[in-house]
Amino acid sequence: MSTAILRQKLHSYLEIAGDKKVKAIYAIMKNEIEQSVMEYTNDIKMELDNRYNDYKNGKTKIVTAEESRKRIQKKLKEIKRK
């Protein structure tokens, strides 16, 4: 069974599992789960805050993932033509 299928099965199971089972699974995986949590440095936090404030104040524009994909595809086509 592929890893993707296993992830999907685990995710589906956790959605319906009882509290005791979820807590037991968490207890088994706690150390690994807590180690995998990304911690941001103060510099990264400041940069994210600045970008968010720029967005809120209308200084920058956010594009959708689809728009980003289109822009990337366009640039790749331009590069291939050269």
PDB file of N, CA, C and O in Angstrom:
ATOM      1  N   MET A   1       0.855  -1.174   0.000  1.00  0.00           N
ATOM      2  CA  MET A   1       0.000   0.000   0.000  1.00  0.00           C
ATOM      3  C   MET A   1       0.900   1.237   0.000  1.00  0.00           C
ATOM      4  O   MET A   1       1.885   1.294   0.736  1.00  0.00           O
ATOM      5  N   SER A   2       0.556   2.222  -0.828  1.00  0.00           N
ATOM      6  CA  SER A   2       1.406   3.409  -0.944  1.00  0.00           C
ATOM      7  C   SER A   2       1.277   4.300   0.299  1.00  0.00           C
ATOM      8  O   SER A   2       0.303   4.222   1.048  1.00  0.00           O
ATOM      9  N   THR A   3       2.270   5.128   0.482  1.00  0.00           N
ATOM     10  CA  THR A   3       2.271   6.056   1.612  1.00  0.00           C
ATOM     11  C   THR A   3       1.094   7.022   1.515  1.00  0.00           C
ATOM     12  O   THR A   3       0.490   7.367   2.531  1.00  0.00           O
ATOM     13  N   ALA A   4       0.769   7.454   0.315  1.00  0.00           N
ATOM     14  CA  ALA A   4      -0.351   8.379   0.136  1.00  0.00           C
ATOM     15  C   ALA A   4      -1.664   7.744   0.601  1.00  0.00           C
ATOM     16  O   ALA A   4      -2.485   8.403   1.238  1.00  0.00           O
ATOM     17  N   ILE A   5      -1.852   6.486   0.285  1.00  0.00           N
ATOM     18  CA  ILE A   5      -3.068   5.786   0.702  1.00  0.00           C
ATOM     19  C   ILE A   5      -3.083   5.617   2.217  1.00  0.00           C
ATOM     20  O   ILE A   5      -4.121   5.797   2.854  1.00  0.00           O
ATOM     21  N   LEU A   6      -1.932   5.272   2.796  1.00  0.00           N
ATOM     22  CA  LEU A   6      -1.844   5.140   4.249  1.00  0.00           C
ATOM     23  C   LEU A   6      -2.177   6.459   4.952  1.00  0.00           C
ATOM     24  O   LEU A   6      -2.893   6.474   5.953  1.00  0.00           O
ATOM     25  N   ARG A   7      -1.654   7.558   4.418  1.00  0.00           N
ATOM     26  CA  ARG A   7      -1.953   8.872   5.002  1.00  0.00           C
ATOM     27  C   ARG A   7      -3.454   9.148   4.954  1.00  0.00           C
ATOM     28  O   ARG A   7      -4.049   9.621   5.923  1.00  0.00           O
ATOM     29  N   GLN A   8      -4.041   8.844   3.811  1.00  0.00           N
ATOM     30  CA  GLN A   8      -5.470   9.088   3.645  1.00  0.00           C
ATOM     31  C   GLN A   8      -6.282   8.238   4.630  1.00  0.00           C
ATOM     32  O   GLN A   8      -7.235   8.725   5.238  1.00  0.00           O
ATOM     33  N   LYS A   9      -5.903   6.980   4.780  1.00  0.00           N
ATOM     34  CA  LYS A   9      -6.617   6.089   5.701  1.00  0.00           C
ATOM     35  C   LYS A   9      -6.470   6.570   7.146  1.00  0.00           C
ATOM     36  O   LYS A   9      -7.441   6.574   7.902  1.00  0.00           O
ATOM     37  N   LEU A  10      -5.256   6.977   7.527  1.00  0.00           N
ATOM     38  CA  LEU A  10      -5.037   7.485   8.884  1.00  0.00           C
ATOM     39  C   LEU A  10      -5.853   8.754   9.126  1.00  0.00           C
ATOM     40  O   LEU A  10      -6.497   8.907  10.164  1.00  0.00           O
ATOM     41  N   HIS A  11      -5.811   9.649   8.161  1.00  0.00           N
ATOM     42  CA  HIS A  11      -6.560  10.896   8.290  1.00  0.00           C
ATOM     43  C   HIS A  11      -8.056  10.604   8.454  1.00  0.00           C
ATOM     44  O   HIS A  11      -8.711  11.168   9.330  1.00  0.00           O
ATOM     45  N   SER A  12      -8.576   9.738   7.624  1.00  0.00           N
ATOM     46  CA  SER A  12     -10.000   9.386   7.700  1.00  0.00           C
ATOM     47  C   SER A  12     -10.330   8.752   9.048  1.00  0.00           C
ATOM     48  O   SER A  12     -11.360   9.054   9.652  1.00  0.00           O
ATOM     49  N   TYR A  13      -9.457   7.883   9.507  1.00  0.00           N
ATOM     50  CA  TYR A  13      -9.702   7.213  10.790  1.00  0.00           C
ATOM     51  C   TYR A  13      -9.710   8.221  11.937  1.00  0.00           C
ATOM     52  O   TYR A  13     -10.578   8.162  12.808  1.00  0.00           O
ATOM     53  N   LEU A  14      -8.754   9.139  11.942  1.00  0.00           N
ATOM     54  CA  LEU A  14      -8.670  10.112  13.025  1.00  0.00           C
ATOM     55  C   LEU A  14      -9.909  11.008  13.091  1.00  0.00           C
ATOM     56  O   LEU A  14     -10.265  11.506  14.159  1.00  0.00           O
ATOM     57  N   GLU A  15     -10.557  11.207  11.952  1.00  0.00           N
ATOM     58  CA  GLU A  15     -11.765  12.025  11.927  1.00  0.00           C
ATOM     59  C   GLU A  15     -12.911  11.371  12.698  1.00  0.00           C
ATOM     60  O   GLU A  15     -13.776  12.068  13.227  1.00  0.00           O
ATOM     61  N   ILE A  16     -12.924  10.033  12.766  1.00  0.00           N
ATOM     62  CA  ILE A  16     -14.046   9.340  13.394  1.00  0.00           C
ATOM     63  C   ILE A  16     -13.675   8.609  14.685  1.00  0.00           C
ATOM     64  O   ILE A  16     -14.551   8.125  15.402  1.00  0.00           O
ATOM     65  N   ALA A  17     -12.378   8.531  14.978  1.00  0.00           N
ATOM     66  CA  ALA A  17     -11.922   7.790  16.163  1.00  0.00           C
ATOM     67  C   ALA A  17     -12.409   8.458  17.447  1.00  0.00           C
ATOM     68  O   ALA A  17     -12.577   9.676  17.507  1.00  0.00           O
ATOM     69  N   GLY A  18     -12.627   7.650  18.453  1.00  0.00           N
ATOM     70  CA  GLY A  18     -13.035   8.158  19.755  1.00  0.00           C
ATOM     71  C   GLY A  18     -11.908   8.912  20.444  1.00  0.00           C
ATOM     72  O   GLY A  18     -10.741   8.786  20.073  1.00  0.00           O
ATOM     73  N   ASP A  19     -12.268   9.690  21.439  1.00  0.00           N
ATOM     74  CA  ASP A  19     -11.297  10.515  22.158  1.00  0.00           C
ATOM     75  C   ASP A  19     -10.142   9.696  22.723  1.00  0.00           C
ATOM     76  O   ASP A  19      -8.983  10.093  22.598  1.00  0.00           O
ATOM     77  N   LYS A  20     -10.444   8.561  23.341  1.00  0.00           N
ATOM     78  CA  LYS A  20      -9.394   7.738  23.953  1.00  0.00           C
ATOM     79  C   LYS A  20      -8.392   7.257  22.914  1.00  0.00           C
ATOM     80  O   LYS A  20      -7.187   7.260  23.162  1.00  0.00           O
ATOM     81  N   LYS A  21      -8.882   6.848  21.761  1.00  0.00           N
ATOM     82  CA  LYS A  21      -7.977   6.363  20.723  1.00  0.00           C
ATOM     83  C   LYS A  21      -7.120   7.491  20.153  1.00  0.00           C
ATOM     84  O   LYS A  21      -5.928   7.305  19.906  1.00  0.00           O
ATOM     85  N   VAL A  22      -7.717   8.643  19.946  1.00  0.00           N
ATOM     86  CA  VAL A  22      -6.950   9.786  19.439  1.00  0.00           C
ATOM     87  C   VAL A  22      -5.867  10.163  20.440  1.00  0.00           C
ATOM     88  O   VAL A  22      -4.727  10.423  20.054  1.00  0.00           O
ATOM     89  N   LYS A  23      -6.215  10.194  21.720  1.00  0.00           N
ATOM     90  CA  LYS A  23      -5.232  10.532  22.759  1.00  0.00           C
ATOM     91  C   LYS A  23      -4.128   9.487  22.835  1.00  0.00           C
ATOM     92  O   LYS A  23      -2.967   9.833  23.056  1.00  0.00           O
ATOM     93  N   ALA A  24      -4.467   8.231  22.656  1.00  0.00           N
ATOM     94  CA  ALA A  24      -3.465   7.157  22.691  1.00  0.00           C
ATOM     95  C   ALA A  24      -2.508   7.286  21.511  1.00  0.00           C
ATOM     96  O   ALA A  24      -1.294   7.164  21.673  1.00  0.00           O
ATOM     97  N   ILE A  25      -3.049   7.529  20.341  1.00  0.00           N
ATOM     98  CA  ILE A  25      -2.202   7.690  19.142  1.00  0.00           C
ATOM     99  C   ILE A  25      -1.302   8.900  19.320  1.00  0.00           C
ATOM    100  O   ILE A  25      -0.115   8.849  18.996  1.00  0.00           O
ATOM    101  N   TYR A  26      -1.860   9.983  19.830  1.00  0.00           N
ATOM    102  CA  TYR A  26      -1.066  11.187  20.057  1.00  0.00           C
ATOM    103  C   TYR A  26       0.055  10.919  21.056  1.00  0.00           C
ATOM    104  O   TYR A  26       1.186  11.360  20.855  1.00  0.00           O
ATOM    105  N   ALA A  27      -0.255  10.196  22.135  1.00  0.00           N
ATOM    106  CA  ALA A  27       0.754   9.889  23.154  1.00  0.00           C
ATOM    107  C   ALA A  27       1.915   9.110  22.544  1.00  0.00           C
ATOM    108  O   ALA A  27       3.073   9.349  22.886  1.00  0.00           O
ATOM    109  N   ILE A  28       1.612   8.191  21.654  1.00  0.00           N
ATOM    110  CA  ILE A  28       2.659   7.402  20.996  1.00  0.00           C
ATOM    111  C   ILE A  28       3.525   8.297  20.107  1.00  0.00           C
ATOM    112  O   ILE A  28       4.742   8.121  20.045  1.00  0.00           O
ATOM    113  N   MET A  29       2.902   9.252  19.421  1.00  0.00           N
ATOM    114  CA  MET A  29       3.595  10.062  18.421  1.00  0.00           C
ATOM    115  C   MET A  29       4.005  11.452  18.928  1.00  0.00           C
ATOM    116  O   MET A  29       4.593  12.233  18.180  1.00  0.00           O
ATOM    117  N   LYS A  30       3.701  11.759  20.179  1.00  0.00           N
ATOM    118  CA  LYS A  30       3.863  13.116  20.715  1.00  0.00           C
ATOM    119  C   LYS A  30       5.230  13.730  20.436  1.00  0.00           C
ATOM    120  O   LYS A  30       5.312  14.836  19.903  1.00  0.00           O
ATOM    121  N   ASN A  31       6.299  13.028  20.787  1.00  0.00           N
ATOM    122  CA  ASN A  31       7.644  13.597  20.600  1.00  0.00           C
ATOM    123  C   ASN A  31       7.917  13.934  19.143  1.00  0.00           C
ATOM    124  O   ASN A  31       8.445  15.004  18.838  1.00  0.00           O
ATOM    125  N   GLU A  32       7.563  13.037  18.254  1.00  0.00           N
ATOM    126  CA  GLU A  32       7.801  13.271  16.833  1.00  0.00           C
ATOM    127  C   GLU A  32       6.944  14.419  16.308  1.00  0.00           C
ATOM    128  O   GLU A  32       7.414  15.238  15.517  1.00  0.00           O
ATOM    129  N   ILE A  33       5.688  14.479  16.749  1.00  0.00           N
ATOM    130  CA  ILE A  33       4.791  15.548  16.318  1.00  0.00           C
ATOM    131  C   ILE A  33       5.322  16.900  16.778  1.00  0.00           C
ATOM    132  O   ILE A  33       5.355  17.854  16.002  1.00  0.00           O
ATOM    133  N   GLU A  34       5.728  16.981  18.018  1.00  0.00           N
ATOM    134  CA  GLU A  34       6.211  18.246  18.563  1.00  0.00           C
ATOM    135  C   GLU A  34       7.533  18.674  17.927  1.00  0.00           C
ATOM    136  O   GLU A  34       7.791  19.872  17.806  1.00  0.00           O
ATOM    137  N   GLN A  35       8.360  17.740  17.527  1.00  0.00           N
ATOM    138  CA  GLN A  35       9.620  18.074  16.863  1.00  0.00           C
ATOM    139  C   GLN A  35       9.390  18.570  15.448  1.00  0.00           C
ATOM    140  O   GLN A  35      10.196  19.331  14.913  1.00  0.00           O
ATOM    141  N   SER A  36       8.285  18.138  14.836  1.00  0.00           N
ATOM    142  CA  SER A  36       8.039  18.516  13.450  1.00  0.00           C
ATOM    143  C   SER A  36       7.378  19.885  13.316  1.00  0.00           C
ATOM    144  O   SER A  36       7.239  20.395  12.204  1.00  0.00           O
ATOM    145  N   VAL A  37       6.971  20.484  14.430  1.00  0.00           N
ATOM    146  CA  VAL A  37       6.338  21.797  14.385  1.00  0.00           C
ATOM    147  C   VAL A  37       7.399  22.841  14.056  1.00  0.00           C
ATOM    148  O   VAL A  37       8.429  22.933  14.723  1.00  0.00           O
ATOM    149  N   MET A  38       7.129  23.618  13.023  1.00  0.00           N
ATOM    150  CA  MET A  38       8.091  24.631  12.596  1.00  0.00           C
ATOM    151  C   MET A  38       8.032  25.824  13.532  1.00  0.00           C
ATOM    152  O   MET A  38       6.958  26.352  13.820  1.00  0.00           O
ATOM    153  N   GLU A  39       9.183  26.237  13.998  1.00  0.00           N
ATOM    154  CA  GLU A  39       9.255  27.424  14.827  1.00  0.00           C
ATOM    155  C   GLU A  39       9.914  28.528  14.020  1.00  0.00           C
ATOM    156  O   GLU A  39      10.976  28.335  13.428  1.00  0.00           O
ATOM    157  N   TYR A  40       9.270  29.692  14.003  1.00  0.00           N
ATOM    158  CA  TYR A  40       9.778  30.817  13.232  1.00  0.00           C
ATOM    159  C   TYR A  40      10.716  31.663  14.080  1.00  0.00           C
ATOM    160  O   TYR A  40      10.486  31.874  15.271  1.00  0.00           O
ATOM    161  N   THR A  41      11.765  32.137  13.447  1.00  0.00           N
ATOM    162  CA  THR A  41      12.662  33.058  14.134  1.00  0.00           C
ATOM    163  C   THR A  41      11.965  34.410  14.233  1.00  0.00           C
ATOM    164  O   THR A  41      10.975  34.659  13.545  1.00  0.00           O
ATOM    165  N   ASN A  42      12.484  35.271  15.085  1.00  0.00           N
ATOM    166  CA  ASN A  42      11.909  36.614  15.216  1.00  0.00           C
ATOM    167  C   ASN A  42      12.007  37.381  13.903  1.00  0.00           C
ATOM    168  O   ASN A  42      11.108  38.154  13.572  1.00  0.00           O
ATOM    169  N   ASP A  43      13.095  37.176  13.147  1.00  0.00           N
ATOM    170  CA  ASP A  43      13.251  37.847  11.860  1.00  0.00           C
ATOM    171  C   ASP A  43      12.163  37.420  10.883  1.00  0.00           C
ATOM    172  O   ASP A  43      11.598  38.256  10.177  1.00  0.00           O
ATOM    173  N   ILE A  44      11.869  36.128  10.839  1.00  0.00           N
ATOM    174  CA  ILE A  44      10.832  35.640   9.940  1.00  0.00           C
ATOM    175  C   ILE A  44       9.467  36.170  10.375  1.00  0.00           C
ATOM    176  O   ILE A  44       8.656  36.567   9.538  1.00  0.00           O
ATOM    177  N   LYS A  45       9.216  36.176  11.680  1.00  0.00           N
ATOM    178  CA  LYS A  45       7.947  36.702  12.180  1.00  0.00           C
ATOM    179  C   LYS A  45       7.776  38.167  11.794  1.00  0.00           C
ATOM    180  O   LYS A  45       6.697  38.580  11.369  1.00  0.00           O
ATOM    181  N   MET A  46       8.844  38.953  11.943  1.00  0.00           N
ATOM    182  CA  MET A  46       8.775  40.369  11.577  1.00  0.00           C
ATOM    183  C   MET A  46       8.502  40.537  10.087  1.00  0.00           C
ATOM    184  O   MET A  46       7.702  41.384   9.688  1.00  0.00           O
ATOM    185  N   GLU A  47       9.170  39.729   9.269  1.00  0.00           N
ATOM    186  CA  GLU A  47       8.974  39.813   7.824  1.00  0.00           C
ATOM    187  C   GLU A  47       7.537  39.463   7.452  1.00  0.00           C
ATOM    188  O   GLU A  47       6.930  40.137   6.620  1.00  0.00           O
ATOM    189  N   LEU A  48       6.996  38.422   8.056  1.00  0.00           N
ATOM    190  CA  LEU A  48       5.605  38.039   7.791  1.00  0.00           C
ATOM    191  C   LEU A  48       4.645  39.134   8.246  1.00  0.00           C
ATOM    192  O   LEU A  48       3.676  39.440   7.550  1.00  0.00           O
ATOM    193  N   ASP A  49       4.909  39.721   9.403  1.00  0.00           N
ATOM    194  CA  ASP A  49       4.065  40.826   9.886  1.00  0.00           C
ATOM    195  C   ASP A  49       4.128  42.009   8.927  1.00  0.00           C
ATOM    196  O   ASP A  49       3.102  42.614   8.617  1.00  0.00           O
ATOM    197  N   ASN A  50       5.323  42.338   8.458  1.00  0.00           N
ATOM    198  CA  ASN A  50       5.475  43.452   7.515  1.00  0.00           C
ATOM    199  C   ASN A  50       4.714  43.188   6.219  1.00  0.00           C
ATOM    200  O   ASN A  50       4.035  44.073   5.699  1.00  0.00           O
ATOM    201  N   ARG A  51       4.829  41.976   5.708  1.00  0.00           N
ATOM    202  CA  ARG A  51       4.123  41.639   4.474  1.00  0.00           C
ATOM    203  C   ARG A  51       2.614  41.695   4.665  1.00  0.00           C
ATOM    204  O   ARG A  51       1.891  42.181   3.795  1.00  0.00           O
ATOM    205  N   TYR A  52       2.142  41.198   5.799  1.00  0.00           N
ATOM    206  CA  TYR A  52       0.700  41.242   6.079  1.00  0.00           C
ATOM    207  C   TYR A  52       0.224  42.687   6.183  1.00  0.00           C
ATOM    208  O   TYR A  52      -0.818  43.039   5.630  1.00  0.00           O
ATOM    209  N   ASN A  53       0.981  43.523   6.887  1.00  0.00           N
ATOM    210  CA  ASN A  53       0.608  44.933   7.014  1.00  0.00           C
ATOM    211  C   ASN A  53       0.596  45.631   5.662  1.00  0.00           C
ATOM    212  O   ASN A  53      -0.292  46.437   5.387  1.00  0.00           O
ATOM    213  N   ASP A  54       1.572  45.327   4.820  1.00  0.00           N
ATOM    214  CA  ASP A  54       1.588  45.894   3.469  1.00  0.00           C
ATOM    215  C   ASP A  54       0.344  45.474   2.692  1.00  0.00           C
ATOM    216  O   ASP A  54      -0.242  46.280   1.970  1.00  0.00           O
ATOM    217  N   TYR A  55      -0.053  44.229   2.839  1.00  0.00           N
ATOM    218  CA  TYR A  55      -1.262  43.747   2.174  1.00  0.00           C
ATOM    219  C   TYR A  55      -2.497  44.484   2.710  1.00  0.00           C
ATOM    220  O   TYR A  55      -3.325  44.963   1.936  1.00  0.00           O
ATOM    221  N   LYS A  56      -2.610  44.567   4.031  1.00  0.00           N
ATOM    222  CA  LYS A  56      -3.765  45.240   4.639  1.00  0.00           C
ATOM    223  C   LYS A  56      -3.858  46.696   4.218  1.00  0.00           C
ATOM    224  O   LYS A  56      -4.956  47.218   4.028  1.00  0.00           O
ATOM    225  N   ASN A  57      -2.717  47.354   4.070  1.00  0.00           N
ATOM    226  CA  ASN A  57      -2.694  48.774   3.730  1.00  0.00           C
ATOM    227  C   ASN A  57      -2.738  49.026   2.231  1.00  0.00           C
ATOM    228  O   ASN A  57      -2.661  50.172   1.790  1.00  0.00           O
ATOM    229  N   GLY A  58      -2.861  47.964   1.446  1.00  0.00           N
ATOM    230  CA  GLY A  58      -2.977  48.120  -0.006  1.00  0.00           C
ATOM    231  C   GLY A  58      -1.654  48.370  -0.719  1.00  0.00           C
ATOM    232  O   GLY A  58      -1.652  48.726  -1.897  1.00  0.00           O
ATOM    233  N   LYS A  59      -0.537  48.192  -0.035  1.00  0.00           N
ATOM    234  CA  LYS A  59       0.771  48.414  -0.665  1.00  0.00           C
ATOM    235  C   LYS A  59       1.174  47.258  -1.552  1.00  0.00           C
ATOM    236  O   LYS A  59       1.920  47.443  -2.513  1.00  0.00           O
ATOM    237  N   THR A  60       0.693  46.072  -1.244  1.00  0.00           N
ATOM    238  CA  THR A  60       1.007  44.904  -2.059  1.00  0.00           C
ATOM    239  C   THR A  60      -0.268  44.160  -2.378  1.00  0.00           C
ATOM    240  O   THR A  60      -1.294  44.326  -1.717  1.00  0.00           O
ATOM    241  N   LYS A  61      -0.181  43.336  -3.406  1.00  0.00           N
ATOM    242  CA  LYS A  61      -1.333  42.574  -3.864  1.00  0.00           C
ATOM    243  C   LYS A  61      -1.022  41.087  -3.729  1.00  0.00           C
ATOM    244  O   LYS A  61       0.106  40.653  -3.964  1.00  0.00           O
ATOM    245  N   ILE A  62      -2.016  40.329  -3.356  1.00  0.00           N
ATOM    246  CA  ILE A  62      -1.854  38.883  -3.264  1.00  0.00           C
ATOM    247  C   ILE A  62      -2.528  38.263  -4.479  1.00  0.00           C
ATOM    248  O   ILE A  62      -3.620  38.670  -4.874  1.00  0.00           O
ATOM    249  N   VAL A  63      -1.865  37.272  -5.066  1.00  0.00           N
ATOM    250  CA  VAL A  63      -2.453  36.564  -6.191  1.00  0.00           C
ATOM    251  C   VAL A  63      -2.804  35.148  -5.757  1.00  0.00           C
ATOM    252  O   VAL A  63      -2.214  34.603  -4.824  1.00  0.00           O
ATOM    253  N   THR A  64      -3.761  34.572  -6.439  1.00  0.00           N
ATOM    254  CA  THR A  64      -4.183  33.211  -6.114  1.00  0.00           C
ATOM    255  C   THR A  64      -3.134  32.216  -6.592  1.00  0.00           C
ATOM    256  O   THR A  64      -2.255  32.553  -7.386  1.00  0.00           O
ATOM    257  N   ALA A  65      -3.237  30.999  -6.102  1.00  0.00           N
ATOM    258  CA  ALA A  65      -2.335  29.936  -6.555  1.00  0.00           C
ATOM    259  C   ALA A  65      -2.500  29.723  -8.049  1.00  0.00           C
ATOM    260  O   ALA A  65      -1.521  29.487  -8.757  1.00  0.00           O
ATOM    261  N   GLU A  66      -3.734  29.805  -8.531  1.00  0.00           N
ATOM    262  CA  GLU A  66      -3.992  29.622  -9.963  1.00  0.00           C
ATOM    263  C   GLU A  66      -3.319  30.716 -10.786  1.00  0.00           C
ATOM    264  O   GLU A  66      -2.727  30.435 -11.829  1.00  0.00           O
ATOM    265  N   GLU A  67      -3.407  31.947 -10.327  1.00  0.00           N
ATOM    266  CA  GLU A  67      -2.752  33.047 -11.036  1.00  0.00           C
ATOM    267  C   GLU A  67      -1.239  32.866 -11.024  1.00  0.00           C
ATOM    268  O   GLU A  67      -0.576  33.127 -12.028  1.00  0.00           O
ATOM    269  N   SER A  68      -0.692  32.423  -9.903  1.00  0.00           N
ATOM    270  CA  SER A  68       0.749  32.157  -9.827  1.00  0.00           C
ATOM    271  C   SER A  68       1.148  31.072 -10.816  1.00  0.00           C
ATOM    272  O   SER A  68       2.165  31.192 -11.499  1.00  0.00           O
ATOM    273  N   ARG A  69       0.349  30.013 -10.892  1.00  0.00           N
ATOM    274  CA  ARG A  69       0.626  28.923 -11.826  1.00  0.00           C
ATOM    275  C   ARG A  69       0.631  29.428 -13.261  1.00  0.00           C
ATOM    276  O   ARG A  69       1.504  29.060 -14.048  1.00  0.00           O
ATOM    277  N   LYS A  70      -0.338  30.265 -13.604  1.00  0.00           N
ATOM    278  CA  LYS A  70      -0.412  30.824 -14.961  1.00  0.00           C
ATOM    279  C   LYS A  70       0.814  31.663 -15.271  1.00  0.00           C
ATOM    280  O   LYS A  70       1.384  31.563 -16.357  1.00  0.00           O
ATOM    281  N   ARG A  71       1.222  32.493 -14.311  1.00  0.00           N
ATOM    282  CA  ARG A  71       2.401  33.341 -14.523  1.00  0.00           C
ATOM    283  C   ARG A  71       3.657  32.493 -14.723  1.00  0.00           C
ATOM    284  O   ARG A  71       4.476  32.778 -15.597  1.00  0.00           O
ATOM    285  N   ILE A  72       3.797  31.460 -13.914  1.00  0.00           N
ATOM    286  CA  ILE A  72       4.963  30.580 -14.031  1.00  0.00           C
ATOM    287  C   ILE A  72       4.970  29.879 -15.377  1.00  0.00           C
ATOM    288  O   ILE A  72       6.007  29.804 -16.036  1.00  0.00           O
ATOM    289  N   GLN A  73       3.814  29.364 -15.789  1.00  0.00           N
ATOM    290  CA  GLN A  73       3.719  28.684 -17.092  1.00  0.00           C
ATOM    291  C   GLN A  73       4.080  29.639 -18.222  1.00  0.00           C
ATOM    292  O   GLN A  73       4.775  29.253 -19.162  1.00  0.00           O
ATOM    293  N   LYS A  74       3.618  30.872 -18.141  1.00  0.00           N
ATOM    294  CA  LYS A  74       3.921  31.872 -19.161  1.00  0.00           C
ATOM    295  C   LYS A  74       5.428  32.123 -19.234  1.00  0.00           C
ATOM    296  O   LYS A  74       6.003  32.170 -20.321  1.00  0.00           O
ATOM    297  N   LYS A  75       6.057  32.282 -18.077  1.00  0.00           N
ATOM    298  CA  LYS A  75       7.511  32.517 -18.042  1.00  0.00           C
ATOM    299  C   LYS A  75       8.274  31.322 -18.596  1.00  0.00           C
ATOM    300  O   LYS A  75       9.252  31.499 -19.322  1.00  0.00           O
ATOM    301  N   LEU A  76       7.844  30.110 -18.266  1.00  0.00           N
ATOM    302  CA  LEU A  76       8.511  28.906 -18.771  1.00  0.00           C
ATOM    303  C   LEU A  76       8.411  28.818 -20.290  1.00  0.00           C
ATOM    304  O   LEU A  76       9.365  28.415 -20.955  1.00  0.00           O
ATOM    305  N   LYS A  77       7.248  29.197 -20.841  1.00  0.00           N
ATOM    306  CA  LYS A  77       7.084  29.198 -22.287  1.00  0.00           C
ATOM    307  C   LYS A  77       8.007  30.219 -22.941  1.00  0.00           C
ATOM    308  O   LYS A  77       8.585  29.963 -23.997  1.00  0.00           O
ATOM    309  N   GLU A  78       8.138  31.377 -22.301  1.00  0.00           N
ATOM    310  CA  GLU A  78       9.039  32.422 -22.824  1.00  0.00           C
ATOM    311  C   GLU A  78      10.484  31.938 -22.834  1.00  0.00           C
ATOM    312  O   GLU A  78      11.226  32.195 -23.783  1.00  0.00           O
ATOM    313  N   ILE A  79      10.875  31.247 -21.789  1.00  0.00           N
ATOM    314  CA  ILE A  79      12.241  30.734 -21.692  1.00  0.00           C
ATOM    315  C   ILE A  79      12.490  29.688 -22.782  1.00  0.00           C
ATOM    316  O   ILE A  79      13.554  29.683 -23.400  1.00  0.00           O
ATOM    317  N   LYS A  80      11.523  28.807 -23.020  1.00  0.00           N
ATOM    318  CA  LYS A  80      11.672  27.762 -24.029  1.00  0.00           C
ATOM    319  C   LYS A  80      11.795  28.339 -25.422  1.00  0.00           C
ATOM    320  O   LYS A  80      12.469  27.752 -26.268  1.00  0.00           O
ATOM    321  N   ARG A  81      11.162  29.476 -25.688  1.00  0.00           N
ATOM    322  CA  ARG A  81      11.218  30.110 -27.015  1.00  0.00           C
ATOM    323  C   ARG A  81      12.606  30.654 -27.325  1.00  0.00           C
ATOM    324  O   ARG A  81      12.991  30.753 -28.490  1.00  0.00           O
ATOM    325  N   LYS A  82      13.354  31.006 -26.294  1.00  0.00           N
ATOM    326  CA  LYS A  82      14.682  31.632 -26.493  1.00  0.00           C
ATOM    327  C   LYS A  82      15.706  30.667 -26.924  1.00  0.00           C
ATOM    328  O   LYS A  82      16.861  31.042 -27.129  1.00  0.00           O
TER     329      LYS A  82
END
